[in-house]
Amino acid sequence: PRTLLIARGTPGFSGADLANLVNEAALYAARGNKRVVNMAEFDAAKDKIMMGAERKTMVMSEKRKSTDCVAARLRLPRHTGDR
């Protein structure tokens, strides 16, 4: 049965982890306007739980880089004793 496939694919999951899996799968189905949760939704939910949420981008914007650089420069003298 399909429950066996889910069990084999989720070793070490606690009861709370499995409840989270079912909830995530239901959310995927609802987003797809489906009335039934299929294995595709369970697989996507398992991937999300095991690997974390999908990141839209790993690239830092130029503004973020600049802001981080300025913040680092402001903190640096405090740690080196130059202030």
N, CA, C and O atoms as a GROMACS GRO file, in nm:
protein
  332
    1PRO      N    1   0.082  -0.121   0.000
    1PRO     CA    2   0.000   0.000   0.000
    1PRO      C    3   0.086   0.127   0.000
    1PRO      O    4   0.207   0.122   0.026
    2ARG      N    5   0.023   0.237  -0.029
    2ARG     CA    6   0.095   0.364  -0.037
    2ARG      C    7   0.146   0.411   0.098
    2ARG      O    8   0.247   0.481   0.106
    3THR      N    9   0.078   0.372   0.203
    3THR     CA   10   0.127   0.411   0.336
    3THR      C   11   0.263   0.349   0.364
    3THR      O   12   0.344   0.408   0.435
    4LEU      N   13   0.288   0.231   0.308
    4LEU     CA   14   0.417   0.166   0.324
    4LEU      C   15   0.525   0.247   0.251
    4LEU      O   16   0.637   0.259   0.300
    5LEU      N   17   0.492   0.302   0.134
    5LEU     CA   18   0.586   0.386   0.061
    5LEU      C   19   0.623   0.511   0.140
    5LEU      O   20   0.738   0.552   0.143
    6ILE      N   21   0.524   0.570   0.204
    6ILE     CA   22   0.549   0.689   0.286
    6ILE      C   23   0.636   0.652   0.405
    6ILE      O   24   0.730   0.724   0.439
    7ALA      N   25   0.605   0.539   0.468
    7ALA     CA   26   0.683   0.494   0.585
    7ALA      C   27   0.828   0.466   0.546
    7ALA      O   28   0.919   0.503   0.620
    8ARG      N   29   0.850   0.403   0.433
    8ARG     CA   30   0.987   0.373   0.389
    8ARG      C   31   1.064   0.500   0.355
    8ARG      O   32   1.186   0.505   0.371
    9GLY      N   33   0.995   0.601   0.308
    9GLY     CA   34   1.060   0.724   0.267
    9GLY      C   35   1.081   0.824   0.379
    9GLY      O   36   1.138   0.931   0.357
   10THR      N   37   1.035   0.792   0.498
   10THR     CA   38   1.047   0.886   0.610
   10THR      C   39   1.106   0.819   0.733
   10THR      O   40   1.046   0.824   0.841
   11PRO      N   41   1.224   0.757   0.720
   11PRO     CA   42   1.282   0.691   0.837
   11PRO      C   43   1.322   0.793   0.943
   11PRO      O   44   1.377   0.899   0.911
   12GLY      N   45   1.294   0.762   1.066
   12GLY     CA   46   1.331   0.852   1.174
   12GLY      C   47   1.234   0.965   1.201
   12GLY      O   48   1.255   1.044   1.292
   13PHE      N   49   1.127   0.973   1.122
   13PHE     CA   50   1.028   1.078   1.145
   13PHE      C   51   0.951   1.047   1.273
   13PHE      O   52   0.911   0.933   1.297
   14SER      N   53   0.930   1.149   1.353
   14SER     CA   54   0.847   1.133   1.473
   14SER      C   55   0.700   1.145   1.433
   14SER      O   56   0.668   1.172   1.317
   15GLY      N   57   0.612   1.125   1.530
   15GLY     CA   58   0.470   1.143   1.503
   15GLY      C   59   0.439   1.286   1.459
   15GLY      O   60   0.357   1.308   1.370
   16ALA      N   61   0.506   1.382   1.522
   16ALA     CA   62   0.486   1.523   1.486
   16ALA      C   63   0.537   1.549   1.345
   16ALA      O   64   0.476   1.626   1.269
   17ASP      N   65   0.650   1.487   1.308
   17ASP     CA   66   0.703   1.502   1.172
   17ASP      C   67   0.605   1.447   1.069
   17ASP      O   68   0.585   1.507   0.963
   18LEU      N   69   0.546   1.333   1.100
   18LEU     CA   70   0.449   1.273   1.008
   18LEU      C   71   0.323   1.359   0.997
   18LEU      O   72   0.266   1.372   0.888
   19ALA      N   73   0.280   1.417   1.108
   19ALA     CA   74   0.164   1.506   1.103
   19ALA      C   75   0.196   1.628   1.018
   19ALA      O   76   0.112   1.674   0.940
   20ASN      N   77   0.317   1.680   1.032
   20ASN     CA   78   0.361   1.793   0.950
   20ASN      C   79   0.364   1.754   0.802
   20ASN      O   80   0.325   1.833   0.716
   21LEU      N   81   0.410   1.632   0.773
   21LEU     CA   82   0.413   1.582   0.636
   21LEU      C   83   0.273   1.581   0.574
   21LEU      O   84   0.254   1.626   0.462
   22VAL      N   85   0.178   1.530   0.648
   22VAL     CA   86   0.039   1.523   0.599
   22VAL      C   87  -0.016   1.664   0.577
   22VAL      O   88  -0.083   1.690   0.476
   23ASN      N   89   0.011   1.754   0.671
   23ASN     CA   90  -0.037   1.892   0.656
   23ASN      C   91   0.025   1.960   0.534
   23ASN      O   92  -0.045   2.026   0.457
   24GLU      N   93   0.156   1.943   0.516
   24GLU     CA   94   0.223   2.004   0.400
   24GLU      C   95   0.169   1.947   0.269
   24GLU      O   96   0.147   2.021   0.174
   25ALA      N   97   0.149   1.816   0.266
   25ALA     CA   98   0.094   1.753   0.145
   25ALA      C   99  -0.045   1.807   0.115
   25ALA      O  100  -0.079   1.832  -0.001
   26ALA      N  101  -0.125   1.826   0.219
   26ALA     CA  102  -0.260   1.881   0.199
   26ALA      C  103  -0.252   2.025   0.147
   26ALA      O  104  -0.332   2.066   0.064
   27LEU      N  105  -0.155   2.101   0.197
   27LEU     CA  106  -0.137   2.238   0.147
   27LEU      C  107  -0.099   2.239   0.000
   27LEU      O  108  -0.151   2.319  -0.078
   28TYR      N  109  -0.008   2.149  -0.039
   28TYR     CA  110   0.030   2.140  -0.181
   28TYR      C  111  -0.092   2.105  -0.266
   28TYR      O  112  -0.111   2.162  -0.373
   29ALA      N  113  -0.174   2.011  -0.219
   29ALA     CA  114  -0.293   1.973  -0.295
   29ALA      C  115  -0.390   2.091  -0.305
   29ALA      O  116  -0.447   2.116  -0.411
   30ALA      N  117  -0.408   2.162  -0.195
   30ALA     CA  118  -0.501   2.276  -0.196
   30ALA      C  119  -0.452   2.386  -0.291
   30ALA      O  120  -0.531   2.448  -0.362
   31ARG      N  121  -0.320   2.410  -0.291
   31ARG     CA  122  -0.266   2.512  -0.382
   31ARG      C  123  -0.288   2.472  -0.528
   31ARG      O  124  -0.300   2.558  -0.616
   32GLY      N  125  -0.292   2.341  -0.553
   32GLY     CA  126  -0.317   2.293  -0.688
   32GLY      C  127  -0.464   2.271  -0.718
   32GLY      O  128  -0.499   2.209  -0.819
   33ASN      N  129  -0.551   2.321  -0.630
   33ASN     CA  130  -0.697   2.306  -0.646
   33ASN      C  131  -0.739   2.160  -0.660
   33ASN      O  132  -0.830   2.127  -0.737
   34LYS      N  133  -0.673   2.072  -0.586
   34LYS     CA  134  -0.707   1.930  -0.589
   34LYS      C  135  -0.790   1.895  -0.466
   34LYS      O  136  -0.774   1.955  -0.359
   35ARG      N  137  -0.877   1.799  -0.483
   35ARG     CA  138  -0.961   1.755  -0.372
   35ARG      C  139  -0.901   1.634  -0.301
   35ARG      O  140  -0.943   1.600  -0.190
   36VAL      N  141  -0.803   1.570  -0.365
   36VAL     CA  142  -0.740   1.451  -0.310
   36VAL      C  143  -0.588   1.471  -0.307
   36VAL      O  144  -0.531   1.529  -0.399
   37VAL      N  145  -0.526   1.424  -0.200
   37VAL     CA  146  -0.380   1.433  -0.188
   37VAL      C  147  -0.320   1.307  -0.250
   37VAL      O  148  -0.351   1.196  -0.210
   38ASN      N  149  -0.232   1.327  -0.348
   38ASN     CA  150  -0.166   1.216  -0.416
   38ASN      C  151  -0.023   1.202  -0.367
   38ASN      O  152   0.026   1.282  -0.288
   39MET      N  153   0.044   1.097  -0.417
   39MET     CA  154   0.183   1.074  -0.379
   39MET      C  155   0.273   1.190  -0.422
   39MET      O  156   0.374   1.217  -0.357
   40ALA      N  157   0.239   1.257  -0.531
   40ALA     CA  158   0.321   1.370  -0.576
   40ALA      C  159   0.325   1.479  -0.469
   40ALA      O  160   0.430   1.539  -0.445
   41GLU      N  161   0.212   1.504  -0.405
   41GLU     CA  162   0.208   1.604  -0.298
   41GLU      C  163   0.286   1.556  -0.174
   41GLU      O  164   0.354   1.635  -0.108
   42PHE      N  165   0.276   1.427  -0.144
   42PHE     CA  166   0.352   1.372  -0.032
   42PHE      C  167   0.502   1.381  -0.058
   42PHE      O  168   0.580   1.413   0.032
   43ASP      N  169   0.543   1.353  -0.183
   43ASP     CA  170   0.684   1.362  -0.217
   43ASP      C  171   0.736   1.506  -0.206
   43ASP      O  172   0.844   1.529  -0.153
   44ALA      N  173   0.657   1.601  -0.254
   44ALA     CA  174   0.696   1.742  -0.245
   44ALA      C  175   0.704   1.787  -0.099
   44ALA      O  176   0.795   1.860  -0.061
   45ALA      N  177   0.608   1.743  -0.018
   45ALA     CA  178   0.607   1.777   0.124
   45ALA      C  179   0.728   1.716   0.195
   45ALA      O  180   0.790   1.782   0.279
   46LYS      N  181   0.760   1.591   0.162
   46LYS     CA  182   0.874   1.525   0.223
   46LYS      C  183   1.004   1.599   0.188
   46LYS      O  184   1.089   1.620   0.274
   47ASP      N  185   1.017   1.638   0.062
   47ASP     CA  186   1.135   1.713   0.020
   47ASP      C  187   1.146   1.845   0.096
   47ASP      O  188   1.254   1.883   0.140
   48LYS      N  189   1.034   1.913   0.112
   48LYS     CA  190   1.035   2.041   0.183
   48LYS      C  191   1.077   2.023   0.328
   48LYS      O  192   1.156   2.101   0.381
   49ILE      N  193   1.024   1.921   0.392
   49ILE     CA  194   1.054   1.897   0.534
   49ILE      C  195   1.199   1.854   0.551
   49ILE      O  196   1.267   1.900   0.643
   50MET      N  197   1.247   1.767   0.464
   50MET     CA  198   1.382   1.713   0.480
   50MET      C  199   1.490   1.810   0.435
   50MET      O  200   1.600   1.812   0.492
   51MET      N  201   1.462   1.892   0.334
   51MET     CA  202   1.563   1.982   0.280
   51MET      C  203   1.537   2.128   0.310
   51MET      O  204   1.618   2.214   0.274
   52GLY      N  205   1.426   2.158   0.373
   52GLY     CA  206   1.394   2.297   0.401
   52GLY      C  207   1.312   2.359   0.288
   52GLY      O  208   1.298   2.301   0.180
   53ALA      N  209   1.260   2.476   0.317
   53ALA     CA  210   1.179   2.545   0.218
   53ALA      C  211   1.264   2.587   0.099
   53ALA      O  212   1.382   2.617   0.113
   54GLU      N  213   1.202   2.587  -0.017
   54GLU     CA  214   1.271   2.628  -0.138
   54GLU      C  215   1.307   2.776  -0.131
   54GLU      O  216   1.225   2.859  -0.092
   55ARG      N  217   1.429   2.807  -0.168
   55ARG     CA  218   1.473   2.946  -0.172
   55ARG      C  219   1.456   2.998  -0.313
   55ARG      O  220   1.492   2.932  -0.410
   56LYS      N  221   1.400   3.116  -0.322
   56LYS     CA  222   1.375   3.174  -0.454
   56LYS      C  223   1.503   3.218  -0.520
   56LYS      O  224   1.518   3.206  -0.642
   57THR      N  225   1.598   3.270  -0.442
   57THR     CA  226   1.723   3.316  -0.499
   57THR      C  227   1.833   3.307  -0.395
   57THR      O  228   1.810   3.325  -0.276
   58MET      N  229   1.951   3.279  -0.441
   58MET     CA  230   2.067   3.275  -0.353
   58MET      C  231   2.157   3.395  -0.380
   58MET      O  232   2.263   3.410  -0.318
   59VAL      N  233   2.117   3.481  -0.473
   59VAL     CA  234   2.198   3.596  -0.511
   59VAL      C  235   2.163   3.714  -0.422
   59VAL      O  236   2.046   3.748  -0.404
   60MET      N  237   2.266   3.778  -0.366
   60MET     CA  238   2.246   3.896  -0.283
   60MET      C  239   2.235   4.020  -0.372
   60MET      O  240   2.311   4.035  -0.467
   61SER      N  241   2.141   4.106  -0.340
   61SER     CA  242   2.129   4.228  -0.417
   61SER      C  243   2.246   4.321  -0.384
   61SER      O  244   2.309   4.307  -0.279
   62GLU      N  245   2.275   4.414  -0.474
   62GLU     CA  246   2.384   4.509  -0.451
   62GLU      C  247   2.357   4.593  -0.327
   62GLU      O  248   2.449   4.625  -0.252
   63LYS      N  249   2.230   4.631  -0.305
   63LYS     CA  250   2.196   4.710  -0.187
   63LYS      C  251   2.225   4.632  -0.060
   63LYS      O  252   2.278   4.687   0.036
   64ARG      N  253   2.191   4.502  -0.060
   64ARG     CA  254   2.216   4.418   0.058
   64ARG      C  255   2.366   4.404   0.082
   64ARG      O  256   2.411   4.410   0.196
   65LYS      N  257   2.443   4.384  -0.026
   65LYS     CA  258   2.588   4.372  -0.010
   65LYS      C  259   2.646   4.498   0.051
   65LYS      O  260   2.730   4.492   0.141
   66SER      N  261   2.600   4.613   0.002
   66SER     CA  262   2.650   4.742   0.051
   66SER      C  263   2.613   4.761   0.198
   66SER      O  264   2.696   4.804   0.278
   67THR      N  265   2.490   4.730   0.231
   67THR     CA  266   2.444   4.744   0.370
   67THR      C  267   2.523   4.653   0.463
   67THR      O  268   2.563   4.696   0.571
   68ASP      N  269   2.546   4.529   0.422
   68ASP     CA  270   2.623   4.436   0.504
   68ASP      C  271   2.767   4.483   0.521
   68ASP      O  272   2.825   4.470   0.629
   69CYS      N  273   2.824   4.539   0.416
   69CYS     CA  274   2.962   4.587   0.420
   69CYS      C  275   2.974   4.704   0.518
   69CYS      O  276   3.066   4.707   0.600
   70VAL      N  277   2.882   4.799   0.510
   70VAL     CA  278   2.884   4.915   0.600
   70VAL      C  279   2.867   4.869   0.744
   70VAL      O  280   2.937   4.917   0.833
   71ALA      N  281   2.775   4.777   0.768
   71ALA     CA  282   2.752   4.726   0.904
   71ALA      C  283   2.877   4.657   0.957
   71ALA      O  284   2.910   4.671   1.075
   72ALA      N  285   2.945   4.583   0.872
   72ALA     CA  286   3.068   4.515   0.915
   72ALA      C  287   3.176   4.616   0.950
   72ALA      O  288   3.248   4.599   1.048
   73ARG      N  289   3.187   4.721   0.871
   73ARG     CA  290   3.289   4.824   0.898
   73ARG      C  291   3.260   4.897   1.029
   73ARG      O  292   3.352   4.934   1.102
   74LEU      N  293   3.133   4.918   1.060
   74LEU     CA  294   3.098   4.986   1.184
   74LEU      C  295   3.128   4.900   1.305
   74LEU      O  296   3.160   4.952   1.412
   75ARG      N  297   3.117   4.768   1.290
   75ARG     CA  298   3.143   4.678   1.402
   75ARG      C  299   3.291   4.647   1.420
   75ARG      O  300   3.335   4.618   1.531
   76LEU      N  301   3.368   4.653   1.313
   76LEU     CA  302   3.507   4.612   1.318
   76LEU      C  303   3.592   4.686   1.421
   76LEU      O  304   3.663   4.620   1.497
   77PRO      N  305   3.590   4.820   1.428
   77PRO     CA  306   3.676   4.887   1.526
   77PRO      C  307   3.649   4.845   1.670
   77PRO      O  308   3.742   4.842   1.751
   78ARG      N  309   3.526   4.814   1.703
   78ARG     CA  310   3.490   4.773   1.836
   78ARG      C  311   3.561   4.643   1.875
   78ARG      O  312   3.600   4.624   1.990
   79HIS      N  313   3.577   4.554   1.779
   79HIS     CA  314   3.638   4.424   1.806
   79HIS      C  315   3.791   4.428   1.802
   79HIS      O  316   3.856   4.342   1.861
   80THR      N  317   3.847   4.525   1.734
   80THR     CA  318   3.993   4.530   1.724
   80THR      C  319   4.055   4.625   1.825
   80THR      O  320   4.177   4.629   1.840
   81GLY      N  321   3.972   4.701   1.895
   81GLY     CA  322   4.023   4.793   1.997
   81GLY      C  323   4.072   4.926   1.941
   81GLY      O  324   4.137   5.002   2.012
   82ASP      N  325   4.042   4.956   1.813
   82ASP     CA  326   4.086   5.080   1.752
   82ASP      C  327   3.998   5.199   1.784
   82ASP      O  328   4.033   5.311   1.748
   83ARG      N  329   3.889   5.179   1.849
   83ARG     CA  330   3.793   5.286   1.872
   83ARG      C  331   3.823   5.362   1.994
   83ARG      O  332   3.750   5.456   2.027
   0.00000   0.00000   0.00000
